[in-house]
């Protein structure tokens, strides 16, 4: 069947065909601000902790929910060791000869999530963190109503143990995919220690002024 200008003919079975526009559709928009959706998604996931402002870690824009480890924080205050965000310095803490003298990790990361308009963006942002613990992505519900999402996204989220939270046009969130708690995660390494220090720094920036008020 000949396609009209601006359209592409797509066959559907032996006896029929349909036409779909070849023009690129506009991206699905978020139904609310990313900060709001992140806060509501964290609550939906049951992540108990402080939702930090959006961070850029390894080029990914993510939200982290975390808590201070009171004893480790007190020990670091006593030692006079605040957050260390120089990656080269933190990397030495995992060396066998220095591991025993490294300061304790003072942040407990509950989970990492990304708010995205498309699942591929959300997946790229969260997978590196899923190796260490809970991770999730927040998507507009309209972005999940496609064969692409079902056929290509869902198998990947299950493989990596990611959770998916959707937000409808009224910004009401719902859990679409639960993360797998039984997945295998990596132990502490130079990457996780540096992320912990970056989160520790942000926790102090958020919690200390709040306590002073």
N, C-alpha and C positions, 0 to 999 in steps of 0.2 A: 504494500500500500504506500502511495506517495505521501510524504509528510508535508504539511503546509509550512511556509517560511517561519522560522523561529521555534519549530517543534521537531521532536524526534519521534519516529514511530517505534513502538516497543511491542513486539508480538506477545500474545498471552494465549498459549495453547495452539492447537492445529487449526482451529476454525475462527479465531478472533484476534483482534489487535486493538491497542489503545494508543493514544498519543499523549505524551507528557512534554511540558515545556523544557527546552534545552537551556533556558536562561538560569543562571545561578540564583537560588532563592536566598533572601536575606537571612542572616544568622538569627537563631532564636535568642531573644533578649531575656535577661534575668528579670524576674517579676518584682524584685526589691534590691536594695543595696547589698553588696557582698558581705558587709559586716553584720547586717541583720540576719541574713540567711545562714551565715556561719554560726552565729549565736544560737539560732533556733535548731540548726542541725546538730550542734553539740549536745543540746538538751534532749533532742530526739534520740540520739545515740546513747544517752545516759552517761556521758563523759563528765565526771565530777572534777572540776578544777577551774583555773583561771583561763579564760579565753584571751590570748594575747593579741595585740594588733597584728595585722597582716605582716608577715616577714618574707624576705627574699633569701632563700637558702639554696645554694647550688643553682642559682638562676631560676628557681621555682618560687612562685608566689603562693604561700600557704598560710594557714592559720594553725596555731598550736594551742592545745589545751594542756596545761601543766600545773604542778603544785610544787612548792618548796619542800625539800626534805629537811625537816627542822633540825635534826641532830647534825647532819652534814653541813647545813648552813651555819649552825652555831660553831662547829669545829673550824670552819673556814674563817669566820670572824675572829676566833681566837688566834688562828695562825696568821691573820692579816692577808689572806689570799682571796681576793675578789674574783669576779668572772675573768677568765682569760680567753680572749677571742682570736688570738693569733694562732692560725692553724698549724704552723710549723712548731710552735712551742707545745701545743696540745698533743701533737703527734708523738712527741718524745715520751709522753706519759704512758704509752703502751709498750715502750721498750722494756724488756725483761729487767734490765739493770736499774730502771727508774720507776717501774710500776709500783713498787712498795712505798715510795715517797711521794707519789702523785696525790694531789688533793682529792677528796671524795666528790663524786658527782652530787651536786646540791639541788638538782631539779629532777622531778619525776614527770616524765612526759606521758600524759594520758593518751593522747592521740594527735594525729596531724590530718588536716583536711584542706581541700581546695574547692573553691567555688568557681565553676566554669560554665560556659554556654554550650560546650560540646564535650562529649565523653573522652575524646582523644586528648584534649587539653588537660582535662582532669586526671586522666590516667598517667600522662607524662609527669604531672606535678606530684602525684602521690606515691607512685610505685617505689621510688628510691627510699621512702620512709617506711613503707610496708615491710621492708626487710627487717626492721627493728621493733615494730609494734603495730598498734592499731592505726589504720589510715582509712580515709573515706573521701568521697567527692560528692559535691552538691550540684545537681543539674536541674535546669528547668524541666518540668514534666513533659513538655512538648518535645524536648530533645530525646526522650526515651521511647517515643511512639513511632518507631521505625524498625524496619528489618535490619538495618545496619547496627542499631543498638542491640537488638536481640541476638543477631548472628555473630557480631564481632566484639561487642563490648562485654556482654554477660560472661562469655567463657573466660575472658581475661580477668575480670573482677574476681571470679571464683578461683582462678589459678593463683592470683596474688593475695587472695584473702581480703580484698577491699570491700568496704561497705559503700552503698550508694543511697543517698538521700535525695528525693525529688521535691521540687517546690512548684505548686500549681500557679495559675494566673493571679491568685489572691495571696500568694506568698505563704500558703499553708504547706508545711513540710510533712513528708511521710517517708518511712523507711522502705525502700524498694528492694535492696539486697543487704542482708546481714553479713558482716565480716566473719571470716572463719577464725575462731579462737584457737583451733588446734593446729594452725599452720606452723611451720618451722621458721623461727626467726634467728637472725645472727646474734652472736654475743657482742659484748662491748668491744669496740675497736676505735681507731683514730677518728673515723667519721662520726660515730655516735657520740664520742666524748666531746668533739668540737660542737656538734649540734646542741648537746646538753649545756655547754658553756654559753652559747648564744642565747638559749632559752633562759638560762639562769640570769643572765644580764637583763633580759627583758622582764622577767618576773620581778626582779628588784626594782626596776624602773616603774613598774605598775603598782606593786604592793607596798613599797616603803612610803611613797607619798600618800597612799590611801590610809595607811595606819597612822600617819601623822595628822590627818584631818580630824 
